Amino acid sequence: MQPARLPRVRLAPLPTPLEEAPRLRAALGARCPRILVKRDDLTGLGMGGNKVRKLEYHLGEAIAQGCDTLVTSGAIQSNHCRVTAAAAARAGLGASLVLRPGESEAVQGNLLLDRILDARIRIAPAPTAAAVDAALQEEMEALRRAGRRPYLIPKGASTPLGALAYAEAFMELMMQTTDLGAAMDAVVFCTGSGGTHAGLLAGTRLLQSGVDVVGVGDGAKRSELAPVVAELIVGLAERCQVSLHVPDEAITVLEDYGGRYGVPTPGCVEAIRLAARTEGLILDPVYSGKALAGLIDLVGRDRWRADQTVVFWHTGGQPALFAYADDLGGAR
Ligand SMILES: *Cc1c(COP(=O)(O)O)cnc(C)c1O
């Protein structure tokens, strides 16, 4: 890879920590593998999460192209939109967010932060992809008419550039596990728009690490997400001029733990409680809680042996907790 030639703005303090989770492991029984937590919730900017790494190359490209406003879209509680607004503020650019109506519209969590970060917010008239896209195009036009130079970041920053950041993150993790003397067998994380997934898969293939990359869907269906991940890997390989082949069967999207997007499942609420009580580790109700619910279930099904090592990749998202107080407040 030759990413040095790509413009990039450093936003995240790297490497993020890799932490042991012994009390969580003990709570999951004697057959539980060693669990390490990759703390990408601690990427810093605007309350962090996986979107910070993904935005570094996008912000670099936006500035290199002379753009002055970042434009993107997402769910009403989108972490990606919140971090985009923070990245714009950090770089002295404007931010326009097109949000999909739906879940709660309470000014809480990410939506509250979007406002504090002074992003321009447009709520799409309907919760469909077509309505969001149309509103996004209108926003781009309105900005151009106002003499601005907008830079459009696709949903979730899941582009070859976003995936590249996660291929590098995988390499960062490999160095950390090597330092610990741990042979990593699997990484488990929540997959949604596919960029994190594509990057981690590309990373494991490029290093020929043999690590099993286990994506837990956020409600996403494998039939829809796997082709997106495959295409992002092709785009990443082209962009970096590396040869990279990832077979379709290596793209794992588990569908049993996501339920409906944006709706916490009972397993997710249980996983959030368990991580908090055993490790003081705070997960989120839309992504990382579902990913841990998947990991917990797989441990119960003996997917790994006790002498193996599994990395739980914490992708952040905690601000959304506060928009889901009704689902979680009763947790005891
Ligand atoms: C966006 C997001 C994900 C999913 O990452 P993708 O690259 O979009 O698949 C997982 N966790 C959190 C907290 C997120 O905000």
The ligand as an SDF file (V2000), in Angstrom:
LIG
                    3D

 15 15  0  0  0  0  0  0  0  0999 V2000
  -21.1350    3.4090   11.8610 C   0  0  0  0  0  0  0  0  0  0  0  0
  -20.9510    2.5430   13.0430 C   0  0  0  0  0  0  0  0  0  0  0  0
  -20.7130    1.1610   12.9080 C   0  0  0  0  0  0  0  0  0  0  0  0
  -20.7130    0.4520   11.5920 C   0  0  0  0  0  0  0  0  0  0  0  0
  -19.5870    0.7510   10.8370 O   0  0  0  0  0  0  0  0  0  0  0  0
  -19.6950    0.7100    9.2450 P   0  0  0  0  0  0  0  0  0  0  0  0
  -18.3260    0.9870    8.7820 O   0  0  0  0  0  0  0  0  0  0  0  0
  -20.6920    1.7500    8.8600 O   0  0  0  0  0  0  0  0  0  0  0  0
  -20.1760   -0.6550    8.8710 O   0  0  0  0  0  0  0  0  0  0  0  0
  -20.4870    0.4180   14.0600 C   0  0  0  0  0  0  0  0  0  0  0  0
  -20.5160    1.0060   15.2600 N   0  0  0  0  0  0  0  0  0  0  0  0
  -20.7540    2.3220   15.4350 C   0  0  0  0  0  0  0  0  0  0  0  0
  -20.7940    2.8680   16.8070 C   0  0  0  0  0  0  0  0  0  0  0  0
  -20.9830    3.1330   14.3270 C   0  0  0  0  0  0  0  0  0  0  0  0
  -21.2270    4.4340   14.4980 O   0  0  0  0  0  0  0  0  0  0  0  0
  1  2  1  0
  2  3  1  0
  2 14  2  0
  3  4  1  0
  3 10  2  0
  4  5  1  0
  5  6  1  0
  6  7  2  0
  6  8  1  0
  6  9  1  0
 10 11  1  0
 11 12  2  0
 12 13  1  0
 12 14  1  0
 14 15  1  0
M  END
$$$$
